[in-house]
Amino acid sequence: MTSSPRRNLAPPEAESQGERAQAIREMFSAIASRYDLLNHLLSLNIDRSWRRRAVDRLGWDARPDGRYLDVCAGTLDLAIELARRPGFTGHLLAVDFSQPMLRNGLPKIARLAVAPACADALRLPAASDSFDGAMAAFGIRNLADIEAGLRELKRALRPGARLVILDFAMPRRWPLKWLYRFYFTRLLPFAGRIISKHSHAYTYLPESVLRFAEPEEVAALLTGAGYEDVGWELMSGGVVCTWWARA
Ligand SMILES: C[S@@+](CC[C@H](N)C(=O)[O-])C[C@H]1O[C@@H](n2cnc3c(N)ncnc32)[C@H](O)[C@@H]1O
């Protein structure tokens, strides 16, 4: 691939990193109550299998009683996917800076070893070298500074611990490339606006994905942040990508 990574976007009116982060937080807070419904509906429920695959990549079974981190945890589905795995006896810290998103996940974590924390992924409420693995689903793209986010995650991970990132990508091959682009940039924003009743959250989604780095570029960012053994795989025809790396 090509040039320097395309940086993540914020709503057009947002300028500084702080304003950008606030706009993102307000946007997710506003759609929190409809987030799960829209997630499952607009992905035809395939999002569950993407999260399953991401957790498979974490290598948690090497340390089933360990401490794990889910950043940009939202309504907690990724954390729950790990916490419910048979044989998992560890603990999860699920960090998100939108309280309404976390609150909507709370009913789902009863009796699970998941502790939600309302905090910024760029300033994790965690000691250095304190986690045996970390993951982020559909969140890294939203960070005001992706590289700083990757460095902060590395700080929190024990040396050698694994980071797994799941996020959207754009299919590269005909005819899916064009069919999906039509769905993602036209149908999805339309359906998302009607169901979420939010003016731009589901326009922001495809725009942020189109501006997000290509899979190779995210891999390069991981290497640049000091991670090793970086790899990635596209899923569902290239609609999503999972990256993994060792701190
Ligand atoms: C698309 S949702 C993903 C939620 C969840 N991981 C999932 O798989 O459905 C993105 C989440 O990232 C959170 N987020 C974005 N930037 C963040 C930051 N800097 N710190 C903490 N959370 C952030 C948002 O509040 C939102 O809940």
The ligand as a Gaussian input file, in Angstrom:
#p B3LYP/6-31G(d) Opt

LIG

0 1
 C      -18.486000       1.757000      18.011000
 S      -18.448000       1.725000      19.760000
 C      -17.794000       0.112000      20.072000
 C      -18.332000      -0.507000      21.325000
 C      -17.975000      -1.966000      21.567000
 N      -16.553000      -2.171000      21.684000
 C      -18.541000      -2.874000      20.529000
 O      -17.856000      -3.805000      20.107000
 O      -19.713000      -2.726000      20.172000
 C      -17.061000       2.764000      20.100000
 C      -16.943000       3.105000      21.566000
 O      -15.677000       3.730000      21.765000
 C      -15.828000       4.697000      22.784000
 N      -14.698000       5.614000      22.709000
 C      -14.310000       6.369000      21.655000
 N      -13.230000       7.081000      21.969000
 C      -12.898000       6.752000      23.238000
 C      -11.869000       7.147000      24.129000
 N      -10.946000       8.042000      23.766000
 N      -11.825000       6.615000      25.355000
 C      -12.771000       5.716000      25.748000
 N      -13.780000       5.300000      24.965000
 C      -13.838000       5.821000      23.715000
 C      -17.196000       5.312000      22.511000
 O      -17.735000       5.954000      23.634000
 C      -17.995000       4.078000      22.091000
 O      -18.679000       3.506000      23.171000

